[in-house]
Amino acid sequence: MTNTQLKLIRLYLGLTQKDFATYVNVAESTIAKIEAGFTGVSEVTKARVYRKFDVTENNSEITRRNNRCTRTYIRIHARN
């Protein structure tokens, strides 16, 4: 899971960084640092997100959707 993918999941859910952090049981500062690119998504954070959504990293549907969302996000922001 990349920083962008984590952010896209949060945005898809319509949650603030604070609410998403609470939802996946990590510090709000952790989400902010990940989204700002100051740190990567740790294995612990990744596991908490996957556990919350009852998926694994190898879940092909989630991977496919994340990849498509990432490409769309990059295209939109490349225009700006």
C-alpha positions in Angstrom: 0.0 0.0 0.0 1.4 3.4 -1.0 0.9 6.7 0.7 -1.5 7.8 -2.1 -3.5 4.6 -1.8 -4.0 5.2 1.9 -5.2 8.7 1.2 -7.5 7.5 -1.5 -9.1 5.0 0.9 -9.7 7.8 3.4 -11.1 10.1 0.8 -13.3 7.4 -0.6 -14.8 6.9 2.9 -15.3 10.6 3.3 -13.3 10.7 6.5 -11.1 13.4 7.9 -7.5 12.4 8.9 -8.6 12.4 12.5 -11.7 10.2 11.9 -9.7 7.8 9.7 -7.0 7.5 12.3 -9.5 6.7 14.9 -11.2 4.2 12.5 -8.0 2.2 11.9 -6.6 2.8 15.5 -3.5 4.8 14.7 -2.4 8.3 15.7 -3.8 11.2 13.6 -0.2 12.4 13.2 0.7 9.1 11.6 -2.0 9.6 8.9 -0.9 13.2 8.3 2.8 12.2 8.0 2.0 9.4 5.6 -0.2 11.5 3.4 2.4 14.4 3.4 5.0 11.9 2.3 7.2 12.3 5.4 6.9 8.6 6.1 5.8 5.4 4.4 2.9 3.2 5.4 4.3 0.9 8.0 3.5 -2.8 8.1 1.5 -2.2 11.3 -0.6 0.6 9.8 -1.1 -1.5 6.6 -2.2 -4.5 8.7 -4.7 -2.3 10.6 -6.2 -0.9 7.4 -6.5 -4.4 5.8 -7.9 -5.9 9.0 -10.5 -3.1 9.2 -11.7 -3.9 5.6 -11.3 -7.6 6.0 -8.9 -7.9 3.1 -5.4 -9.0 2.4 -2.8 -7.3 0.3 -3.2 -10.1 -2.2 -6.9 -9.5 -2.6 -7.0 -8.9 -6.4 -10.1 -6.7 -6.4 -8.8 -4.3 -3.8 -5.4 -4.2 -5.6 -7.1 -3.6 -8.9 -9.2 -0.8 -7.5 -6.3 0.8 -5.7 -4.2 0.8 -8.9 -7.0 2.4 -10.9 -7.6 5.0 -8.2 -3.9 5.8 -8.0 -3.6 6.3 -11.8 -6.7 8.5 -11.8 -5.3 10.6 -8.9 -2.0 11.0 -10.6 -3.7 12.1 -13.9 -5.8 14.7 -12.1 -2.9 16.1 -10.2 -0.6 16.1 -13.1 -2.9 18.6 -14.8 -2.6 21.1 -11.9 
